[in-house]
Amino acid sequence: MLPTSPPDASGLVAALAVGLLIGLERGWNNRELPEGGRVAGLRTFTLTGLLGGVLGHLQPIFGPWPLLGSLLGLSLLLTMSYGREVKLSGNLSATTAVTMLLTLALGAFASHGNVELALAAAVIVAVLLNLKPTLHGWLKLIEHRELIASLQLLVLTVVVLPYLPNTGLGPYGALNPYHLWWAVILIAGMSLASHFAMRLTGSQRGVLWTGILGGMASSTVTTLALARYASQQPSIVNGVVSGIIASSGVMFFRMAILISAINAALLSTSGIALSVAGSLMLCIALWRWRRETNHAEDKNKVGAMPPFGLGTALGFSAFLAFMAVLVPATKQWLGSSGIYMLSTVSGLADVDAILISLARMHKNEDLSIVTTSIALGLATLANMSTKLVIAWTTGGAQVGKPVAISYFVALTGGAIAFGLALNFR
């Protein structure tokens, strides 16, 4: 039988592996420099990781002082080397110095039995170091408004959301700050993802892809943008029609995603209807695009939809809170007929807010499945009517007529699917 390794050997081996992995990336990155021309390479990083492992093993005997002293001494050594390198080459990058200090700390971390975490951290460090050209390239591509929108979304998610009360407040207990804010984050996240997707596809993105990606954020805004584009360049009107239809098709899937996040119980009825209607629209859009569009002319320059900013998010949250109170109030005052009227009026401007309110009321057993689905259908029909008016008045009958036909086919298919799903419940 082979002798077993000492209990502490795995920690030292892991510390050595940490230094070797990071040193491999640093050594390869500086492989063109002459011997002695680099601050640290493969051997130095490997020894640094092993040193961290040894110092970690000494901690139970001597306390944290050997490790702290080594970190201080290594910092002084790196400071001197960094100053000399700046004078000789003018390179102000401190990445290698910081990485070496991190290697020492990870080596000590591994020696305390945290082998998996230490090795995982070393892999992440090596990947980040190797991705320098890619990461810097991304920074050059990011616009200022996109950076602001991303940071604002992080503030909404990480800073604000965890501290909101998760309980019903206000009239009818309808104002749950946590749930309302989570819905805002979901809408904002989809909008920002759509914006980045449109930016990444570049200026050669066809109108069909413009419709598909724009529908993730706002099919109404996308319809208006594409209809205006058709009025400016009538030669690609068929491609524009495909893009408008596709954007509404994606809207149905976006609604299904919201339902699944808020009240998954509706997926077996309304979710099926939305998926069928969305699939029909996407199939019609693709069919029209393949049959009628001159692909050589399908190179539009419709810009990406603007990212979902903080002002828009706050405005949407206020509207969502208003609808959250108005829906139960309308039900109490006017019954189901009032819910239907409110859904229709709200859907003319936006379908997301009324969808979220209806889904939450059904989840709380304040609305039946039939009432919820009919109200949601009326809101969707009103929203589609708004987009049809925009397409017809902005792009003309050559845009409005085929859009109207596709809307009718998709909504009819969705209604049939809903009826069948309801019968099989």
BELGISUL-V259496 format. One record per residue. N is the residue number from 1. PHI is phi as a letter, one per 30 degrees, with the letter a starting at -180 (none if undefined). D_LAST is the distance of its C-alpha to the last C-alpha in Angstrom with 2 decimals. Layout:
BEGIN
[[N/PHI/D_LAST] [N/PHI/D_LAST]]
END
This chain:
BEGIN
[[1/none/64.49] [2/d/64.27] [3/d/65.07] [4/d/62.19] [5/d/62.24] [6/e/63.34] [7/e/60.56] [8/c/61.15] [9/d/61.46] [10/d/57.81] [11/d/58.10] [12/d/61.28] [13/d/59.84] [14/d/56.79] [15/d/59.15] [16/d/61.17] [17/d/58.05] [18/e/57.02] [19/d/60.44] [20/d/60.54] [21/d/57.19] [22/d/58.00] [23/d/61.59] [24/d/60.53] [25/d/58.73] [26/d/61.62] [27/d/64.21] [28/d/62.55] [29/d/62.14] [30/c/65.89] [31/d/67.12] [32/d/69.35] [33/d/71.36] [34/d/74.68] [35/e/75.21] [36/i/75.70] [37/c/74.24] [38/c/70.92] [39/d/70.23] [40/a/68.18] [41/b/66.84] [42/e/65.31] [43/d/67.88] [44/d/68.03] [45/d/64.28] [46/d/64.10] [47/d/66.94] [48/d/65.38] [49/d/62.14] [50/d/64.24] [51/e/66.33] [52/d/63.25] [53/d/62.31] [54/d/65.79] [55/d/65.89] [56/d/62.56] [57/d/64.09] [58/d/67.10] [59/d/65.10] [60/d/65.03] [61/c/68.84] [62/c/69.93] [63/i/66.95] [64/d/65.46] [65/d/68.90] [66/e/69.39] [67/d/66.10] [68/d/66.78] [69/d/70.33] [70/d/69.15] [71/d/66.63] [72/d/69.45] [73/d/71.93] [74/d/69.53] [75/d/68.70] [76/d/72.44] [77/d/72.96] [78/d/70.10] [79/d/71.40] [80/d/74.79] [81/d/73.35] [82/d/71.08] [83/d/74.07] [84/d/76.12] [85/d/73.39] [86/d/72.95] [87/d/76.71] [88/d/76.93] [89/c/73.84] [90/i/72.56] [91/d/69.07] [92/c/67.44] [93/d/64.36] [94/c/63.98] [95/e/60.99] [96/d/63.01] [97/d/64.59] [98/d/61.33] [99/d/59.78] [100/d/62.69] [101/d/62.28] [102/d/58.59] [103/d/59.55] [104/d/61.88] [105/d/59.24] [106/d/56.62] [107/d/59.21] [108/d/59.80] [109/d/56.07] [110/d/55.66] [111/d/58.55] [112/c/56.75] [113/j/54.09] [114/d/51.59] [115/d/52.01] [116/d/48.49] [117/d/48.28] [118/d/51.83] [119/d/51.29] [120/d/48.02] [121/d/49.89] [122/d/52.72] [123/d/50.42] [124/d/48.93] [125/d/52.51] [126/d/53.63] [127/d/50.71] [128/d/51.33] [129/d/55.04] [130/d/54.48] [131/d/52.09] [132/e/54.81] [133/d/55.22] [134/d/51.48] [135/d/50.93] [136/d/53.97] [137/d/52.77] [138/d/49.45] [139/d/51.41] [140/d/53.37] [141/d/50.26] [142/d/48.58] [143/d/49.39] [144/d/50.29] [145/d/47.35] [146/d/44.98] [147/d/46.67] [148/d/46.41] [149/d/42.71] [150/d/42.02] [151/d/44.12] [152/d/42.48] [153/d/39.01] [154/d/40.40] [155/d/41.82] [156/d/38.49] [157/d/36.78] [158/c/39.50] [159/c/41.76] [160/d/39.66] [161/e/36.09] [162/d/37.07] [163/c/39.08] [164/d/36.65] [165/d/35.36] [166/c/31.71] [167/a/31.28] [168/d/30.41] [169/b/33.57] [170/i/34.78] [171/e/33.32] [172/i/29.97] [173/h/30.16] [174/d/28.50] [175/c/31.03] [176/c/30.26] [177/e/32.99] [178/d/31.64] [179/d/28.15] [180/d/29.73] [181/d/32.29] [182/d/29.88] [183/d/28.00] [184/d/31.45] [185/d/32.34] [186/d/29.21] [187/d/30.01] [188/d/33.69] [189/d/33.14] [190/d/31.19] [191/d/33.89] [192/d/36.69] [193/d/35.17] [194/d/34.95] [195/d/38.56] [196/d/39.85] [197/d/38.01] [198/d/39.66] [199/d/42.98] [200/d/42.87] [201/d/42.27] [202/i/45.53] [203/d/47.13] [204/d/46.42] [205/d/42.71] [206/d/41.58] [207/d/39.80] [208/d/36.58] [209/d/36.56] [210/d/37.60] [211/d/34.47] [212/d/32.17] [213/d/33.84] [214/d/34.40] [215/d/30.75] [216/d/30.11] [217/c/32.31] [218/a/32.25] [219/d/31.34] [220/d/33.28] [221/d/36.43] [222/d/36.08] [223/d/35.75] [224/d/38.88] [225/d/40.82] [226/d/40.09] [227/d/40.75] [228/d/44.08] [229/d/44.81] [230/d/44.28] [231/d/46.73] [232/d/49.27] [233/b/48.92] [234/d/47.81] [235/d/48.40] [236/c/45.11] [237/d/42.94] [238/d/40.62] [239/d/40.06] [240/d/39.41] [241/e/36.76] [242/d/35.00] [243/d/35.26] [244/d/33.87] [245/d/30.84] [246/d/30.30] [247/d/30.58] [248/d/27.75] [249/d/25.64] [250/d/26.34] [251/e/25.55] [252/d/21.87] [253/d/21.83] [254/d/23.80] [255/d/21.23] [256/d/18.52] [257/d/21.06] [258/d/21.60] [259/d/17.95] [260/d/17.84] [261/d/21.11] [262/c/20.27] [263/a/16.64] [264/d/14.73] [265/d/11.49] [266/d/11.40] [267/d/11.75] [268/d/8.18] [269/b/8.40] [270/d/12.10] [271/d/13.38] [272/d/12.28] [273/d/13.82] [274/d/16.85] [275/d/17.40] [276/d/17.40] [277/d/19.74] [278/d/21.90] [279/d/22.23] [280/d/23.29] [281/d/25.83] [282/d/27.27] [283/d/27.64] [284/d/29.37] [285/d/31.58] [286/d/32.61] [287/d/33.28] [288/d/35.44] [289/d/37.24] [290/d/38.14] [291/d/39.14] [292/c/41.08] [293/d/42.14] [294/d/45.67] [295/d/45.04] [296/d/48.65] [297/c/48.15] [298/d/44.83] [299/b/46.55] [300/d/45.82] [301/b/47.05] [302/d/44.28] [303/d/44.52] [304/d/41.83] [305/d/39.73] [306/d/41.47] [307/d/40.09] [308/d/38.18] [309/d/41.14] [310/d/41.52] [311/d/42.18] [312/d/39.01] [313/d/37.04] [314/d/38.62] [315/d/38.03] [316/d/34.34] [317/d/34.04] [318/d/35.81] [319/d/33.53] [320/d/30.44] [321/d/31.94] [322/d/32.72] [323/d/29.18] [324/d/27.86] [325/d/30.06] [326/d/29.80] [327/d/26.02] [328/d/25.94] [329/d/29.28] [330/d/28.08] [331/d/25.10] [332/d/27.65] [333/d/30.19] [334/c/28.32] [335/i/24.74] [336/d/21.84] [337/d/24.35] [338/d/26.38] [339/d/23.55] [340/d/23.04] [341/d/26.80] [342/d/27.22] [343/d/24.56] [344/d/26.33] [345/d/29.73] [346/d/28.84] [347/d/27.20] [348/d/30.53] [349/c/32.12] [350/a/29.53] [351/c/25.78] [352/d/25.72] [353/d/26.87] [354/d/24.43] [355/d/21.51] [356/d/22.67] [357/d/23.19] [358/d/19.80] [359/d/18.05] [360/d/20.35] [361/d/19.88] [362/d/16.11] [363/d/16.89] [364/d/19.41] [365/i/17.04] [366/c/19.35] [367/b/16.89] [368/d/13.50] [369/d/10.77] [370/d/11.82] [371/d/15.44] [372/d/15.32] [373/d/13.86] [374/d/16.32] [375/d/19.11] [376/d/18.55] [377/d/18.59] [378/d/21.80] [379/d/23.38] [380/d/22.76] [381/d/24.18] [382/d/27.16] [383/d/27.83] [384/d/27.79] [385/d/30.15] [386/e/32.49] [387/d/32.69] [388/d/33.27] [389/d/36.13] [390/d/37.56] [391/d/37.45] [392/d/38.99] [393/d/41.68] [394/d/42.67] [395/c/42.44] [396/j/43.09] [397/d/41.48] [398/d/41.75] [399/c/39.19] [400/d/37.15] [401/d/36.57] [402/d/34.93] [403/d/32.88] [404/d/31.64] [405/d/30.69] [406/d/28.76] [407/d/26.93] [408/d/25.97] [409/d/24.70] [410/d/22.65] [411/d/21.11] [412/d/20.33] [413/d/18.64] [414/d/16.59] [415/d/15.61] [416/d/14.61] [417/d/12.52] [418/d/10.74] [419/d/10.22] [420/d/8.92] [421/d/6.47] [422/d/5.37] [423/d/5.60] [424/c/3.81] [425/d/0.00]]
END
